[in-house]
Structure formats: structure tokens, C-alpha cells
Amino acid sequence: MVILGLDPGIARLGYGVIAADRGRERCIAYGVLATAPGQQGPRLLDLRERLRALIAEHHPDRICVERLYFSKNVKTATVVGEARGVILLTCAEAGVPVVEVQPQDVKQAVAGYGAADKTQVARMVRVLLGLAELPKPDDAADALAIALSGARMHVDRIESAKGT
């Protein structure tokens, strides 16, 4: 199963692509889709087109997207919400199932602790995927963690169905 993890953002959308097979995961690709500063409309359109290309390149079976959690900065929350809308629309157009995950669930799945910090999560992503170095930038490391959490949810559901 190929899983695309997405860490929503308008300036930088982190992505991580992994292959998951019976509890074994390997990294296929990761990075960020960065948009140039400017008006929101063209940036969102750019994000949509580049996300379409990413989906076409990797043919994910599932896309995992981090849910927007409460933000004290209303402007940031609004902009990220707009990016999430474009992400969800693009995934629906591509016909790829979307799983939305809470940030604390991602941390729990990857680091074993729902309040882990970004460094702990990035270190565990490196270990779990056998990467030579920490994935950079942080948006990409977060996206890989989101993909890993989606893979682990799938394994947990299979194990539960088997009764183990």
C-alpha cells in the first residue's frame, strides 16, 4: 500500500510518500510544495496543480492529512484551512480515500507519546524508515510521520479484525 502523508500549509505543504506492507514501511519520497508569496487564489491554484502532479506520480492508495487543531492565530488557522480545503478537493477529484488524523495521534503512533516534540517525532521517523539522516525540512518530517500513522492505523484495524 502506498500512503501519501500531507502536512497542510499554504507557504509550504509538507509531503511524505511511504510504502507499507504488513507493518513494514519504507520511504519512497518526501519534500515540500512551496508557493511564492502573493494573493491567495493563485497560491491555492498552484498548490492544487502540484498536488495533482504528486498524486499522479505516486498513485497513493490512501492519503493521510493532519487535521487542523485549535489555533490562537485566526489568520494562520484560516489560511491553513483554505489549504486543507484544496487538499481535500484535489484528493476527492483523484478518487483517493482520505484519512484525517489528529496531531496527538500522529505523535502517539510514531513516538509512542502524544505530546512528543517535533525533534522526537523526526528522530523516530528516521529510525522507523531507516533514513540516513533526519528528514528536512520539518514540514516533510511531519508529513512522513502522518503517513506512518496512517499505515499503523491500517495495521491496527487488520489486527483487530483478525482478533489478535
Residue, then its C-alpha position, 0 to 999 in steps of 0.5 A: m500500500v502506498i500512503l501519501g502523508l500531507d502536512p497542510g500549509i499554504a507557504r509550504l505543504g509538507y509531503g511524505v510518500i511511504a510504502a507499507d506492507r504488513g507493518r513494514e514501511r519504507c520511504i519512497a519520497y518526501g519534500v515540500l510544495a512551496t508557493a511564492p508569496g502573493q494573493q491567495g487564489p493563485r497560491l491555492l491554484d498552484l498548490r492544487e496543480r502540484l498536488r495533482a502532479l504528486i498524486a499522479e506520480h505516486h498513485p497513493d492508495r490512501i492519503c493521510v492529512e493532519r487535521l487542523y487543531f485549535s489555533k490562537n492565530v485566526k489568520t494562520a488557522t484560516v489560511v491553513g484551512e483554505a489549504r486543507g480545503v484544496i487538499l481535500l478537493t484535489c484528493a476527492e477529484a483523484g478518487v483517493p480515500v482520505v484519512e484525517v488524523q489528529p496531531q496527538d495521534v500522529k505523535q502517539a503512533v510514531a513516538g509512542y507519546g502524544a505530546a512528543d516534540k517535533t525533534q522526537v517525532a523526526r528522530m523516530v521517523r528516521v529510525l522507523l524508515g531507516l533514513a540516513e539522516l533526519p528528514k528536512p525540512d520539518d514540514a516533510a518530517d511531519a508529513l512522513a510521520i502522518a503517513l506512518s500513522g496512517a499505515r499503523m492505523h491500517v495495521d491496527r484495524i487488520e489486527s483487530a479484525k483478525g482478533t489478535 
